[in-house]
Amino acid sequence: MELPENQNYPYSDGQLELQANAALTNATLVPQDIRATVCNRRLTLLGTTDWAYVREEARRAVEDIQGLGAITNLINVSRKMPRILSRVRDLWDRVFPVRIRTRLACPLPR
């Protein structure tokens, strides 16, 4: 995400990185293992999360920092959801046998 050009902003990359990491720490929905690095006014978000909303919240937390030239979001969203969905399907199948699911007309999507 490119941000407006601001060549005369007085903060160094180190100061911008401190501001970004403080903003991430203060963001209640962003876990502590999400970090920011800054090089040549370009901020990069790093880490792994189980949820896409955390990735977006991290970006929102740092996007208003003055002096940044660009934001690159490299936060990886892990793929734990298929395992969770598999467990839900197994539970669904045990709780609602096939004949009951047919009568209810609400099968769990595959």
N, C-alpha and C positions, 0 to 999 in steps of 0.2 A: 504494500500500500504506500504509494508516494504521497508525501505531505508537501504543503506549500514551502517554497524556498525561503530560507531565512539565514543568510550568510553571516549576519552581524550578531548572532546570539552569543552571549559571553560564556556559556557553559562548555566545559571540555567533555570529551567522551566519557571520562571517568565520572564526572558529576552527573551527566545524563544517565549513566548506568545506575548510579546510586539512587537517583530520583525514580527510575523505572522499577528497580527492585523494591523500593519503599512503597511505590504504588501497588505492586503485586502483593506485598505483605499486607497492606491495608485492605485489599479487596477480599471480602469475606468468602466469596465463592471460589477463590483461586487457592489451591493447595500450596504448601510451602516449598514443594520440590520444583515448581515452575520458576524459571529464572530468566533474566534478560541480560544480554550483552550488547555493547554499543561499539561500533567501529566506524569512523568517518561519518558521524551523525546518523548512521543506519542501525536501528535497533533490531535485534533478533530475539524472539521468544523461543525458549527451549524447555523441553520436558515431555512427560507422558501423562495422560489422563485417561480415565475410563469414559468420559462424557464430553460430547462436542460443545455443550454450553460452557464448560470450563475454558475451553480454547478461545471462545468468543469473549468471555468475561475478561480473560487476561489481556486480549487486544484492547478492549474498551478501557481497561484500567490504565493503559499507557498511552493511548492515542492523543490525549490532550497535553502531553508534556511538550513545553515550548522548546524549540531548537532541534527537534528531530527532523531528519531529512526523509526517512522511510522506515516502515515497520515490516519485518518479515516474520510471519508466524509459522515456526517449525514445530509447534507442539503437536505431538503424535497422539491420536486417539486410539487407544488399544481396542482390541476386538474381543472383549470379554462378554459382550452382549449375546453372541450366539450360544455360549454355554448357559447363560441365564435363561434365555428363551427355550433352550432344550429342556432345562429343568422344569420350566413352567408347562411345557407341552407334556412332559412325563406326568406331572401332577394332575394336569387336566384330564389325561387319559385314565388315570387311576380313579379320580373323583367322579368323572362322568363317563361311564361305559358307552360304547358306540350307540346302543339303542336309545339311551337317554339323550346323547348329543344330537342324534337324528331328530328326535321329538322336539328338542329345544331349538333346533335349526340355527345353532350358533357354534359351529365348529371353530376351533382355534386355527387361524391361518397358518399355512405351511410355508 
